[in-house]
Amino acid sequence: MNFRNPADCLSLLQRLPPTDVAANHATLCVMTAELLESMPAPNQHLEVLEAARDLVAFTQAEMGRRYAARPIAPDSAEHQTLQRVVTLWRDLARSYARIARNDAEQGTLEDQRVLLAQRRVHCAGMVLAEYYRAHLAVPPGCWAEVHECHASARHANIEGIRIADPANEFWKAQSPREAYVAILLVDLANPYGRDARELTWILRWAQRFAPYCSLSSDLDDHKANVYAVDLGSDRGLAPVGLLPRTDGLLRFDGSALANQMRGVFAQFKQGIKPASLGLGEDCPRDAGARLLLSLYRPWGLSSSGRRFPRRTTSGDIGMTADWLAIGFGIAGKTFEQPRPERHHSSLGDDISLLTFGERVPRASTPTADTPEYRRHQAERLGLACERWKLLDQSVGGFRVEQVTRVDAVEQHQLVGVLPQDREQMLLGKISWLMFRSDGRLEAGVHLLSGVPRVVAVRPVGAQGRLPAFQQGFALPASPALKTDASLILPAGWYQRDREIEIREADAEPRHVRLTRLEMRGANFDQVCFESLAVSPA
């Protein structure tokens, strides 16, 4: 097949079977690369790229699913797939740029200059999006290429002109500046802290909300923590106070977007479906509302202020995602079924060793409650923590690096954290994950406020035999942080008004009613509750 002939390429695109994703993707990669190298007539080259655009979008998305489920290491098979996807986006961006340059003298595509600029910015931005999707650090040069694409459109004074774009689900049109702002919004959305579904929505919503944001060279009388971007740099948005004053410095303003987002929230409360608001047919109302709420501060307020400042530190911490190991780290013993008032067989002892379907050896009564003894017992029972290198920390959490390669923790997973200076484990949630290019896995850990306690929990049925207790955790209220007392329950347990029986050492059993889902993670539900007057018999 002669991929250097545009007519042959157009003919082939019409014959490709739509179901063979891998083969079609390979064909598109070779076709794009050879056209870029041979550089046919600009108008013919553009015709092929536009004819292939829908197929490119489909195959790129399908190939991206192969590495979107979890962070991928640089030496994995999924990383090779990522490189093929990234290479195609990059070749497309450079193809549109070269078409524009080669046509500058001929002028046959004068009416397509805006389209060429918008397509170029979008494709260069998708390179960044794929690294976010794979939870892999963006390589040097990627941001610089995106900035150069936008700077070129600004220099030609066409960055604000809209052209038709069927790929934009909401507007069906986009300007080069809106394509650029969209990738800035994705970068602001904590992309390494999102799962595959959330990032898909964020990419779509960034296109939908980009027109409400602006970029300005006016930097006077603005606070140092307002976001700005330097078109001459190789990084995304940053607080303007941390950036040098250059001619390419632009302030990001999302104040108009804040009003738009508040309007969407109001319509959510009225029961309007997310699809009717341009958020997508695949977006449930509750999940969409939670995600949009998390985006309000970075997108609408355009502020980088942190709740707690971070400070660089050193050392290491213990961390585990094993539910039983977390319980042991908090209580100093393995979880057991609460003993009934009357028991006459060993059945309770057998059940006490079962939690989440796993059999765990019972720890003997400690002779000394010391950190060293706990570590020894944890190792003996197979409940030891993994050691992570501490990079920096704040009151609200840690940034850590995996010391040795083991099974990667999951996004939004509950973890137990044991800092060097503490005897008792704390609870945290993995807030983001990212592999560095050298294979190091970094993670952000958000600490859940309060000293946790291990509790035994089970749903209360209206009738019939009660199920066995499972291990849960209780967190106290914190007036200083304005947080209510909460329970950490296994994933999927939350149902509004559901009754839960709670038992813990040296306390009377009690019933509570679940009132609010505070946080939903990969393996847990954090819920608020109210106590009921009637205790279980």
One Martini backbone bead per residue (centre of mass of N, CA, C, O) as a GRO file, in nm:
protein
  537
    1MET     BB    1   0.096   0.037   0.024
    2ASN     BB    2   0.053   0.386  -0.064
    3PHE     BB    3   0.082   0.636   0.182
    4ARG     BB    4   0.184   0.888  -0.012
    5ASN     BB    5  -0.106   0.867  -0.139
    6PRO     BB    6  -0.397   1.026  -0.094
    7ALA     BB    7  -0.590   0.856  -0.268
    8ASP     BB    8  -0.522   0.583  -0.136
    9CYS     BB    9  -0.602   0.663   0.150
   10LEU     BB   10  -0.900   0.725   0.098
   11SER     BB   11  -0.972   0.443  -0.004
   12LEU     BB   12  -0.889   0.285   0.251
   13LEU     BB   13  -1.077   0.423   0.462
   14GLN     BB   14  -1.341   0.296   0.325
   15ARG     BB   15  -1.235  -0.026   0.380
   16LEU     BB   16  -1.219  -0.036   0.672
   17PRO     BB   17  -1.278  -0.228   0.937
   18PRO     BB   18  -1.434  -0.125   1.234
   19THR     BB   19  -1.351  -0.381   1.435
   20ASP     BB   20  -1.029  -0.351   1.379
   21VAL     BB   21  -0.852  -0.175   1.586
   22ALA     BB   22  -0.549  -0.252   1.574
   23ALA     BB   23  -0.516  -0.240   1.265
   24ASN     BB   24  -0.619   0.048   1.224
   25HIS     BB   25  -0.410   0.185   1.403
   26ALA     BB   26  -0.161   0.097   1.246
   27THR     BB   27  -0.243   0.233   0.981
   28LEU     BB   28  -0.261   0.525   1.088
   29CYS     BB   29   0.031   0.549   1.179
   30VAL     BB   30   0.166   0.504   0.903
   31MET     BB   31   0.014   0.713   0.735
   32THR     BB   32   0.092   0.966   0.899
   33ALA     BB   33   0.401   0.936   0.883
   34GLU     BB   34   0.431   0.930   0.567
   35LEU     BB   35   0.294   1.199   0.508
   36LEU     BB   36   0.487   1.370   0.680
   37GLU     BB   37   0.740   1.295   0.511
   38SER     BB   38   0.631   1.358   0.208
   39MET     BB   39   0.447   1.593   0.157
   40PRO     BB   40   0.195   1.674   0.015
   41ALA     BB   41  -0.041   1.844  -0.079
   42PRO     BB   42  -0.203   2.029   0.148
   43ASN     BB   43  -0.503   1.971   0.064
   44GLN     BB   44  -0.468   1.657   0.053
   45HIS     BB   45  -0.364   1.610   0.336
   46LEU     BB   46  -0.609   1.731   0.486
   47GLU     BB   47  -0.824   1.539   0.371
   48VAL     BB   48  -0.718   1.286   0.511
   49LEU     BB   49  -0.727   1.377   0.808
   50GLU     BB   50  -1.035   1.438   0.810
   51ALA     BB   51  -1.130   1.152   0.718
   52ALA     BB   52  -0.977   1.012   0.984
   53ARG     BB   53  -1.085   1.138   1.252
   54ASP     BB   54  -1.299   0.939   1.364
   55LEU     BB   55  -1.113   0.690   1.367
   56VAL     BB   56  -0.903   0.805   1.553
   57ALA     BB   57  -1.079   0.856   1.801
   58PHE     BB   58  -1.172   0.563   1.839
   59THR     BB   59  -0.897   0.407   1.848
   60GLN     BB   60  -0.765   0.572   2.073
   61ALA     BB   61  -0.975   0.505   2.291
   62GLU     BB   62  -0.947   0.195   2.279
   63MET     BB   63  -0.642   0.184   2.340
   64GLY     BB   64  -0.663   0.344   2.615
   65ARG     BB   65  -0.806   0.116   2.783
   66ARG     BB   66  -0.541  -0.058   2.836
   67TYR     BB   67  -0.421   0.193   3.051
   68ALA     BB   68  -0.670   0.314   3.246
   69ALA     BB   69  -0.716   0.134   3.509
   70ARG     BB   70  -0.400   0.172   3.579
   71PRO     BB   71  -0.099   0.217   3.661
   72ILE     BB   72   0.190   0.236   3.450
   73ALA     BB   73   0.475   0.101   3.374
   74PRO     BB   74   0.749   0.164   3.167
   75ASP     BB   75   0.792  -0.179   3.134
   76SER     BB   76   0.523  -0.226   2.998
   77ALA     BB   77   0.295  -0.318   2.762
   78GLU     BB   78   0.110  -0.065   2.795
   79HIS     BB   79   0.334   0.141   2.726
   80GLN     BB   80   0.349   0.074   2.425
   81THR     BB   81   0.065   0.166   2.362
   82LEU     BB   82   0.099   0.456   2.452
   83GLN     BB   83   0.320   0.530   2.242
   84ARG     BB   84   0.140   0.492   1.994
   85VAL     BB   85  -0.073   0.702   2.069
   86VAL     BB   86   0.114   0.948   2.105
   87THR     BB   87   0.244   0.944   1.824
   88LEU     BB   88  -0.013   1.006   1.667
   89TRP     BB   89  -0.080   1.280   1.794
   90ARG     BB   90   0.192   1.413   1.721
   91ASP     BB   91   0.178   1.372   1.412
   92LEU     BB   92  -0.080   1.535   1.375
   93ALA     BB   93   0.015   1.806   1.484
   94ARG     BB   94   0.256   1.829   1.278
   95SER     BB   95   0.088   1.815   1.023
   96TYR     BB   96  -0.078   2.074   1.058
   97ALA     BB   97   0.170   2.259   1.075
   98ARG     BB   98   0.296   2.188   0.795
   99ILE     BB   99   0.062   2.267   0.620
  100ALA     BB  100   0.067   2.566   0.699
  101ARG     BB  101   0.355   2.625   0.603
  102ASN     BB  102   0.334   2.516   0.301
  103ASP     BB  103   0.079   2.724   0.243
  104ALA     BB  104   0.180   3.017   0.278
  105GLU     BB  105   0.249   3.072  -0.031
  106GLN     BB  106  -0.005   2.959  -0.185
  107GLY     BB  107  -0.305   2.996  -0.035
  108THR     BB  108  -0.523   2.748  -0.052
  109LEU     BB  109  -0.577   2.758   0.292
  110GLU     BB  110  -0.683   3.029   0.413
  111ASP     BB  111  -0.977   2.916   0.521
  112GLN     BB  112  -0.797   2.690   0.721
  113ARG     BB  113  -0.628   2.815   0.955
  114VAL     BB  114  -0.804   2.763   1.206
  115LEU     BB  115  -0.830   2.461   1.180
  116LEU     BB  116  -0.529   2.396   1.198
  117ALA     BB  117  -0.489   2.519   1.482
  118GLN     BB  118  -0.702   2.358   1.640
  119ARG     BB  119  -0.601   2.073   1.573
  120ARG     BB  120  -0.319   2.109   1.686
  121VAL     BB  121  -0.387   2.168   1.979
  122HIS     BB  122  -0.554   1.916   2.037
  123CYS     BB  123  -0.336   1.697   1.976
  124ALA     BB  124  -0.122   1.801   2.176
  125GLY     BB  125  -0.310   1.774   2.427
  126MET     BB  126  -0.355   1.458   2.405
  127VAL     BB  127  -0.082   1.377   2.504
  128LEU     BB  128  -0.132   1.456   2.797
  129ALA     BB  129  -0.391   1.287   2.843
  130GLU     BB  130  -0.252   1.008   2.817
  131TYR     BB  131  -0.070   1.036   3.064
  132TYR     BB  132  -0.297   1.070   3.262
  133ARG     BB  133  -0.441   0.800   3.200
  134ALA     BB  134  -0.163   0.635   3.284
  135HIS     BB  135  -0.013   0.762   3.523
  136LEU     BB  136   0.217   0.946   3.379
  137ALA     BB  137   0.468   1.132   3.339
  138VAL     BB  138   0.538   1.411   3.175
  139PRO     BB  139   0.739   1.474   2.938
  140PRO     BB  140   0.963   1.650   2.807
  141GLY     BB  141   0.807   1.901   2.578
  142CYS     BB  142   0.493   1.885   2.580
  143TRP     BB  143   0.416   2.166   2.685
  144ALA     BB  144   0.579   2.332   2.482
  145GLU     BB  145   0.409   2.241   2.236
  146VAL     BB  146   0.139   2.354   2.326
  147HIS     BB  147   0.228   2.649   2.356
  148GLU     BB  148   0.322   2.687   2.061
  149CYS     BB  149   0.048   2.646   1.932
  150HIS     BB  150  -0.087   2.893   2.068
  151ALA     BB  151   0.118   3.111   1.990
  152SER     BB  152   0.070   3.088   1.686
  153ALA     BB  153  -0.230   3.178   1.696
  154ARG     BB  154  -0.175   3.454   1.827
  155HIS     BB  155   0.016   3.568   1.609
  156ALA     BB  156  -0.229   3.535   1.386
  157ASN     BB  157  -0.504   3.624   1.519
  158ILE     BB  158  -0.696   3.324   1.566
  159GLU     BB  159  -0.767   3.208   1.862
  160GLY     BB  160  -1.095   3.316   1.871
  161ILE     BB  161  -1.185   3.140   1.632
  162ARG     BB  162  -1.445   2.959   1.513
  163ILE     BB  163  -1.495   2.611   1.435
  164ALA     BB  164  -1.591   2.332   1.317
  165ASP     BB  165  -1.659   2.045   1.562
  166PRO     BB  166  -1.792   1.734   1.601
  167ALA     BB  167  -1.619   1.639   1.861
  168ASN     BB  168  -1.785   1.853   2.003
  169GLU     BB  169  -2.055   1.769   2.187
  170PHE     BB  170  -2.179   2.060   2.260
  171TRP     BB  171  -2.084   2.287   2.029
  172LYS     BB  172  -1.956   2.196   1.745
  173ALA     BB  173  -1.719   2.393   1.837
  174GLN     BB  174  -1.386   2.566   1.801
  175SER     BB  175  -1.113   2.721   1.928
  176PRO     BB  176  -0.786   2.741   1.990
  177ARG     BB  177  -0.823   2.852   2.278
  178GLU     BB  178  -1.026   2.636   2.377
  179ALA     BB  179  -0.833   2.397   2.336
  180TYR     BB  180  -0.625   2.505   2.540
  181VAL     BB  181  -0.804   2.542   2.791
  182ALA     BB  182  -0.893   2.247   2.820
  183ILE     BB  183  -0.609   2.139   2.908
  184LEU     BB  184  -0.588   2.322   3.156
  185LEU     BB  185  -0.833   2.202   3.303
  186VAL     BB  186  -0.727   1.916   3.326
  187ASP     BB  187  -0.475   1.994   3.494
  188LEU     BB  188  -0.659   2.117   3.736
  189ALA     BB  189  -0.817   1.819   3.797
  190ASN     BB  190  -0.638   1.604   3.910
  191PRO     BB  191  -0.563   1.357   3.703
  192TYR     BB  192  -0.405   1.151   3.903
  193GLY     BB  193  -0.695   1.137   4.083
  194ARG     BB  194  -0.831   0.969   3.845
  195ASP     BB  195  -1.031   0.779   3.693
  196ALA     BB  196  -1.134   0.676   3.392
  197ARG     BB  197  -1.419   0.795   3.407
  198GLU     BB  198  -1.354   1.079   3.514
  199LEU     BB  199  -1.160   1.163   3.284
  200THR     BB  200  -1.365   1.147   3.059
  201TRP     BB  201  -1.543   1.372   3.172
  202ILE     BB  202  -1.330   1.596   3.192
  203LEU     BB  203  -1.266   1.614   2.891
  204ARG     BB  204  -1.556   1.695   2.814
  205TRP     BB  205  -1.597   1.941   3.012
  206ALA     BB  206  -1.365   2.114   2.909
  207GLN     BB  207  -1.504   2.170   2.639
  208ARG     BB  208  -1.771   2.291   2.758
  209PHE     BB  209  -1.615   2.525   2.960
  210ALA     BB  210  -1.394   2.692   2.805
  211PRO     BB  211  -1.559   2.957   2.708
  212TYR     BB  212  -1.557   3.072   3.027
  213CYS     BB  213  -1.261   3.135   2.974
  214SER     BB  214  -0.953   3.325   3.030
  215LEU     BB  215  -0.679   3.514   2.874
  216SER     BB  216  -0.423   3.731   3.020
  217SER     BB  217  -0.169   3.993   3.034
  218ASP     BB  218  -0.304   4.096   3.293
  219LEU     BB  219  -0.112   4.123   3.619
  220ASP     BB  220  -0.239   4.338   3.779
  221ASP     BB  221  -0.370   4.323   4.088
  222HIS     BB  222  -0.282   4.020   4.176
  223LYS     BB  223  -0.260   3.746   4.327
  224ALA     BB  224  -0.012   3.503   4.377
  225ASN     BB  225  -0.237   3.245   4.353
  226VAL     BB  226  -0.290   3.294   4.075
  227TYR     BB  227  -0.325   3.175   3.771
  228ALA     BB  228  -0.064   3.081   3.529
  229VAL     BB  229   0.102   3.102   3.199
  230ASP     BB  230   0.399   3.002   3.020
  231LEU     BB  231   0.477   2.994   2.680
  232GLY     BB  232   0.806   2.942   2.747
  233SER     BB  233   0.746   2.679   2.881
  234ASP     BB  234   0.734   2.327   3.053
  235ARG     BB  235   0.437   2.395   3.177
  236GLY     BB  236   0.174   2.463   3.344
  237LEU     BB  237  -0.002   2.578   3.569
  238ALA     BB  238   0.061   2.854   3.804
  239PRO     BB  239   0.147   3.053   4.032
  240VAL     BB  240   0.232   3.375   3.966
  241GLY     BB  241   0.450   3.400   4.204
  242LEU     BB  242   0.635   3.154   4.058
  243LEU     BB  243   0.666   3.341   3.806
  244PRO     BB  244   0.811   3.489   3.561
  245ARG     BB  245   0.830   3.791   3.397
  246THR     BB  246   0.688   3.762   3.080
  247ASP     BB  247   0.560   3.785   2.760
  248GLY     BB  248   0.418   3.479   2.801
  249LEU     BB  249   0.228   3.574   3.029
  250LEU     BB  250  -0.082   3.423   3.153
  251ARG     BB  251  -0.394   3.475   3.280
  252PHE     BB  252  -0.626   3.287   3.459
  253ASP     BB  253  -0.995   3.294   3.407
  254GLY     BB  254  -1.297   3.149   3.593
  255SER     BB  255  -1.543   3.332   3.681
  256ALA     BB  256  -1.758   3.260   3.465
  257LEU     BB  257  -1.756   2.957   3.533
  258ALA     BB  258  -1.870   2.972   3.817
  259ASN     BB  259  -2.155   3.056   3.730
  260GLN     BB  260  -2.209   2.809   3.554
  261MET     BB  261  -2.173   2.594   3.780
  262ARG     BB  262  -2.398   2.697   3.963
  263GLY     BB  263  -2.620   2.644   3.755
  264VAL     BB  264  -2.581   2.339   3.744
  265PHE     BB  265  -2.636   2.281   4.040
  266ALA     BB  266  -2.927   2.386   4.040
  267GLN     BB  267  -3.025   2.174   3.827
  268PHE     BB  268  -2.963   1.927   3.990
  269LYS     BB  269  -3.170   1.994   4.223
  270GLN     BB  270  -3.414   1.981   4.000
  271GLY     BB  271  -3.343   1.700   3.826
  272ILE     BB  272  -3.153   1.731   3.605
  273LYS     BB  273  -2.999   1.582   3.362
  274PRO     BB  274  -2.678   1.557   3.256
  275ALA     BB  275  -2.737   1.541   2.949
  276SER     BB  276  -2.896   1.822   2.945
  277LEU     BB  277  -2.605   1.968   3.045
  278GLY     BB  278  -2.356   1.835   2.878
  279LEU     BB  279  -2.226   1.561   3.046
  280GLY     BB  280  -2.370   1.298   2.958
  281GLU     BB  281  -2.511   0.980   2.933
  282ASP     BB  282  -2.282   0.835   3.143
  283CYS     BB  283  -2.389   1.038   3.383
  284PRO     BB  284  -2.459   1.036   3.690
  285ARG     BB  285  -2.581   1.250   3.912
  286ASP     BB  286  -2.413   1.200   4.173
  287ALA     BB  287  -2.131   1.170   4.042
  288GLY     BB  288  -2.138   1.439   3.889
  289ALA     BB  289  -2.173   1.628   4.133
  290ARG     BB  290  -1.913   1.550   4.283
  291LEU     BB  291  -1.713   1.623   4.060
  292LEU     BB  292  -1.797   1.916   4.013
  293LEU     BB  293  -1.738   2.011   4.302
  294SER     BB  294  -1.423   1.945   4.285
  295LEU     BB  295  -1.393   2.172   4.038
  296TYR     BB  296  -1.469   2.457   4.143
  297ARG     BB  297  -1.208   2.576   4.253
  298PRO     BB  298  -1.004   2.542   4.011
  299TRP     BB  299  -1.204   2.654   3.788
  300GLY     BB  300  -1.372   2.899   3.919
  301LEU     BB  301  -1.141   3.034   4.122
  302SER     BB  302  -0.844   3.017   4.026
  303SER     BB  303  -0.700   2.857   4.274
  304SER     BB  304  -0.402   2.732   4.469
  305GLY     BB  305  -0.494   2.705   4.745
  306ARG     BB  306  -0.414   2.552   5.039
  307ARG     BB  307  -0.507   2.424   5.336
  308PHE     BB  308  -0.213   2.290   5.358
  309PRO     BB  309   0.108   2.313   5.394
  310ARG     BB  310   0.404   2.205   5.257
  311ARG     BB  311   0.685   1.988   5.354
  312THR     BB  312   0.992   1.892   5.344
  313THR     BB  313   1.109   1.552   5.379
  314SER     BB  314   1.211   1.253   5.557
  315GLY     BB  315   1.204   0.912   5.518
  316ASP     BB  316   0.950   0.686   5.645
  317ILE     BB  317   0.660   0.475   5.587
  318GLY     BB  318   0.381   0.298   5.667
  319MET     BB  319   0.185   0.090   5.430
  320THR     BB  320  -0.162  -0.027   5.382
  321ALA     BB  321  -0.441  -0.206   5.199
  322ASP     BB  322  -0.506  -0.406   5.415
  323TRP     BB  323  -0.771  -0.447   5.612
  324LEU     BB  324  -0.648  -0.625   5.842
  325ALA     BB  325  -0.386  -0.462   5.882
  326ILE     BB  326  -0.523  -0.206   5.971
  327GLY     BB  327  -0.657  -0.322   6.224
  328PHE     BB  328  -0.393  -0.408   6.359
  329GLY     BB  329  -0.257  -0.120   6.360
  330ILE     BB  330  -0.478  -0.007   6.559
  331ALA     BB  331  -0.532  -0.256   6.784
  332GLY     BB  332  -0.307  -0.505   6.797
  333LYS     BB  333  -0.522  -0.698   6.651
  334THR     BB  334  -0.729  -0.918   6.542
  335PHE     BB  335  -1.024  -0.975   6.418
  336GLU     BB  336  -1.333  -1.030   6.602
  337GLN     BB  337  -1.601  -1.168   6.703
  338PRO     BB  338  -1.839  -1.095   6.894
  339ARG     BB  339  -1.933  -1.211   7.194
  340PRO     BB  340  -2.164  -1.374   7.322
  341GLU     BB  341  -2.314  -1.437   7.620
  342ARG     BB  342  -2.357  -1.725   7.479
  343HIS     BB  343  -2.117  -2.001   7.463
  344HIS     BB  344  -2.054  -2.366   7.338
  345SER     BB  345  -1.854  -2.328   7.093
  346SER     BB  346  -1.623  -2.303   6.808
  347LEU     BB  347  -1.772  -2.134   6.592
  348GLY     BB  348  -1.689  -1.847   6.675
  349ASP     BB  349  -1.388  -1.891   6.627
  350ASP     BB  350  -1.410  -1.941   6.324
  351ILE     BB  351  -1.551  -1.673   6.246
  352SER     BB  352  -1.329  -1.480   6.371
  353LEU     BB  353  -1.133  -1.559   6.114
  354LEU     BB  354  -1.352  -1.410   5.930
  355THR     BB  355  -1.271  -1.164   5.672
  356PHE     BB  356  -1.352  -1.110   5.361
  357GLY     BB  357  -1.286  -1.430   5.310
  358GLU     BB  358  -1.051  -1.452   5.529
  359ARG     BB  359  -0.792  -1.636   5.682
  360VAL     BB  360  -0.674  -1.571   6.020
  361PRO     BB  361  -0.454  -1.572   6.247
  362ARG     BB  362  -0.436  -1.568   6.580
  363ALA     BB  363  -0.350  -1.356   6.819
  364SER     BB  364  -0.187  -1.331   7.081
  365THR     BB  365  -0.151  -1.208   7.376
  366PRO     BB  366   0.003  -0.948   7.468
  367THR     BB  367   0.300  -0.860   7.658
  368ALA     BB  368   0.363  -0.597   7.473
  369ASP     BB  369   0.279  -0.254   7.389
  370THR     BB  370   0.477  -0.223   7.122
  371PRO     BB  371   0.608  -0.148   6.822
  372GLU     BB  372   0.791  -0.397   6.802
  373TYR     BB  373   0.576  -0.608   6.868
  374ARG     BB  374   0.382  -0.539   6.641
  375ARG     BB  375   0.574  -0.596   6.408
  376HIS     BB  376   0.620  -0.891   6.477
  377GLN     BB  377   0.325  -0.979   6.457
  378ALA     BB  378   0.269  -0.885   6.168
  379GLU     BB  379   0.480  -1.068   6.035
  380ARG     BB  380   0.367  -1.342   6.143
  381LEU     BB  381   0.067  -1.274   6.004
  382GLY     BB  382   0.097  -1.105   5.730
  383LEU     BB  383   0.058  -0.764   5.833
  384ALA     BB  384   0.262  -0.594   5.706
  385CYS     BB  385   0.412  -0.317   5.609
  386GLU     BB  386   0.492  -0.100   5.369
  387ARG     BB  387   0.761   0.079   5.253
  388TRP     BB  388   0.779   0.440   5.230
  389LYS     BB  389   0.886   0.725   5.090
  390LEU     BB  390   0.930   1.047   5.215
  391LEU     BB  391   0.883   1.370   5.062
  392ASP     BB  392   0.612   1.501   5.184
  393GLN     BB  393   0.413   1.720   5.409
  394SER     BB  394   0.106   1.753   5.598
  395VAL     BB  395  -0.168   1.764   5.782
  396GLY     BB  396  -0.335   1.614   5.530
  397GLY     BB  397  -0.053   1.463   5.427
  398PHE     BB  398   0.120   1.271   5.165
  399ARG     BB  399   0.427   1.220   4.983
  400VAL     BB  400   0.512   0.921   4.810
  401GLU     BB  401   0.749   0.638   4.767
  402GLN     BB  402   0.827   0.350   4.630
  403VAL     BB  403   1.073   0.128   4.716
  404THR     BB  404   0.928  -0.140   4.622
  405ARG     BB  405   0.806  -0.353   4.389
  406VAL     BB  406   0.462  -0.395   4.394
  407ASP     BB  407   0.155  -0.401   4.428
  408ALA     BB  408  -0.045  -0.168   4.337
  409VAL     BB  409  -0.218   0.070   4.432
  410GLU     BB  410  -0.527   0.223   4.441
  411GLN     BB  411  -0.752   0.427   4.355
  412HIS     BB  412  -0.920   0.540   4.634
  413GLN     BB  413  -0.784   0.386   4.862
  414LEU     BB  414  -0.766   0.236   5.155
  415VAL     BB  415  -0.529   0.327   5.414
  416GLY     BB  416  -0.260   0.254   5.621
  417VAL     BB  417  -0.076   0.477   5.843
  418LEU     BB  418   0.279   0.476   5.968
  419PRO     BB  419   0.447   0.678   6.125
  420GLN     BB  420   0.742   0.711   6.292
  421ASP     BB  421   0.601   0.887   6.550
  422ARG     BB  422   0.397   0.635   6.570
  423GLU     BB  423   0.194   0.367   6.708
  424GLN     BB  424  -0.061   0.444   6.546
  425MET     BB  425  -0.275   0.404   6.303
  426LEU     BB  426  -0.387   0.560   6.014
  427LEU     BB  427  -0.613   0.705   5.790
  428GLY     BB  428  -0.636   0.675   5.428
  429LYS     BB  429  -0.624   0.815   5.088
  430ILE     BB  430  -0.580   0.772   4.762
  431SER     BB  431  -0.546   1.064   4.554
  432TRP     BB  432  -0.276   0.974   4.388
  433LEU     BB  433  -0.107   0.853   4.081
  434MET     BB  434   0.251   0.811   3.970
  435PHE     BB  435   0.471   0.751   3.719
  436ARG     BB  436   0.784   0.757   3.651
  437SER     BB  437   1.018   0.715   3.401
  438ASP     BB  438   1.196   0.520   3.614
  439GLY     BB  439   0.948   0.361   3.789
  440ARG     BB  440   0.844   0.544   4.000
  441LEU     BB  441   0.606   0.545   4.263
  442GLU     BB  442   0.365   0.786   4.325
  443ALA     BB  443   0.185   0.931   4.614
  444GLY     BB  444  -0.121   1.047   4.746
  445VAL     BB  445  -0.214   1.114   5.093
  446HIS     BB  446  -0.519   1.130   5.258
  447LEU     BB  447  -0.614   1.221   5.565
  448LEU     BB  448  -0.819   1.112   5.808
  449SER     BB  449  -0.980   1.248   6.054
  450GLY     BB  450  -0.863   1.109   6.325
  451VAL     BB  451  -0.875   0.854   6.558
  452PRO     BB  452  -0.902   0.532   6.509
  453ARG     BB  453  -1.146   0.263   6.532
  454VAL     BB  454  -1.234  -0.054   6.593
  455VAL     BB  455  -1.523  -0.215   6.447
  456ALA     BB  456  -1.827  -0.384   6.462
  457VAL     BB  457  -2.030  -0.469   6.172
  458ARG     BB  458  -2.393  -0.474   6.084
  459PRO     BB  459  -2.669  -0.529   5.942
  460VAL     BB  460  -3.017  -0.454   5.989
  461GLY     BB  461  -3.279  -0.658   5.988
  462ALA     BB  462  -3.613  -0.710   6.006
  463GLN     BB  463  -3.547  -1.021   5.949
  464GLY     BB  464  -3.388  -1.279   6.051
  465ARG     BB  465  -3.070  -1.362   6.016
  466LEU     BB  466  -2.784  -1.243   6.119
  467PRO     BB  467  -2.502  -1.139   6.024
  468ALA     BB  468  -2.189  -1.114   6.026
  469PHE     BB  469  -1.935  -0.950   6.129
  470GLN     BB  470  -1.745  -0.661   6.040
  471GLN     BB  471  -1.491  -0.464   5.966
  472GLY     BB  472  -1.446  -0.140   6.104
  473PHE     BB  473  -1.452   0.225   6.134
  474ALA     BB  474  -1.395   0.497   6.367
  475LEU     BB  475  -1.460   0.853   6.363
  476PRO     BB  476  -1.430   1.144   6.499
  477ALA     BB  477  -1.507   1.441   6.574
  478SER     BB  478  -1.408   1.783   6.432
  479PRO     BB  479  -1.445   2.104   6.505
  480ALA     BB  480  -1.194   2.236   6.373
  481LEU     BB  481  -1.272   2.079   6.080
  482LYS     BB  482  -1.581   2.030   6.046
  483THR     BB  483  -1.637   1.724   6.145
  484ASP     BB  484  -1.797   1.434   6.161
  485ALA     BB  485  -1.888   1.156   6.263
  486SER     BB  486  -1.765   0.831   6.143
  487LEU     BB  487  -1.775   0.562   5.905
  488ILE     BB  488  -1.595   0.269   5.794
  489LEU     BB  489  -1.701   0.086   5.520
  490PRO     BB  490  -1.768  -0.126   5.309
  491ALA     BB  491  -1.819  -0.143   4.996
  492GLY     BB  492  -2.170  -0.073   4.938
  493TRP     BB  493  -2.321  -0.009   5.222
  494TYR     BB  494  -2.453   0.241   5.137
  495GLN     BB  495  -2.775   0.348   5.271
  496ARG     BB  496  -3.023   0.532   5.317
  497ASP     BB  497  -3.139   0.452   5.642
  498ARG     BB  498  -2.959   0.249   5.733
  499GLU     BB  499  -2.901  -0.012   5.961
  500ILE     BB  500  -2.648  -0.032   6.222
  501GLU     BB  501  -2.441  -0.244   6.398
  502ILE     BB  502  -2.238  -0.171   6.692
  503ARG     BB  503  -1.914  -0.295   6.804
  504GLU     BB  504  -1.708  -0.248   7.099
  505ALA     BB  505  -1.490  -0.228   7.324
  506ASP     BB  506  -1.632  -0.154   7.623
  507ALA     BB  507  -1.928  -0.146   7.479
  508GLU     BB  508  -2.231  -0.090   7.392
  509PRO     BB  509  -2.450  -0.179   7.189
  510ARG     BB  510  -2.555  -0.028   6.869
  511HIS     BB  511  -2.764   0.186   6.681
  512VAL     BB  512  -2.766   0.312   6.341
  513ARG     BB  513  -2.819   0.575   6.101
  514LEU     BB  514  -2.779   0.645   5.779
  515THR     BB  515  -2.733   0.985   5.622
  516ARG     BB  516  -2.433   1.005   5.476
  517LEU     BB  517  -2.213   1.041   5.207
  518GLU     BB  518  -1.885   1.142   5.228
  519MET     BB  519  -1.721   0.885   5.096
  520ARG     BB  520  -1.599   0.719   4.796
  521GLY     BB  521  -1.424   0.429   4.739
  522ALA     BB  522  -1.283   0.141   4.622
  523ASN     BB  523  -1.318  -0.005   4.946
  524PHE     BB  524  -1.518   0.235   5.058
  525ASP     BB  525  -1.735   0.390   5.309
  526GLN     BB  526  -1.807   0.717   5.416
  527VAL     BB  527  -2.018   0.779   5.702
  528CYS     BB  528  -2.295   0.917   5.833
  529PHE     BB  529  -2.479   0.947   6.155
  530GLU     BB  530  -2.744   0.822   6.376
  531SER     BB  531  -2.870   0.760   6.670
  532LEU     BB  532  -3.051   0.516   6.835
  533ALA     BB  533  -3.258   0.444   7.101
  534VAL     BB  534  -3.253   0.148   7.017
  535SER     BB  535  -3.119  -0.136   7.131
  536PRO     BB  536  -3.000  -0.428   7.109
  537ALA     BB  537  -3.070  -0.741   7.255
   0.00000   0.00000   0.00000
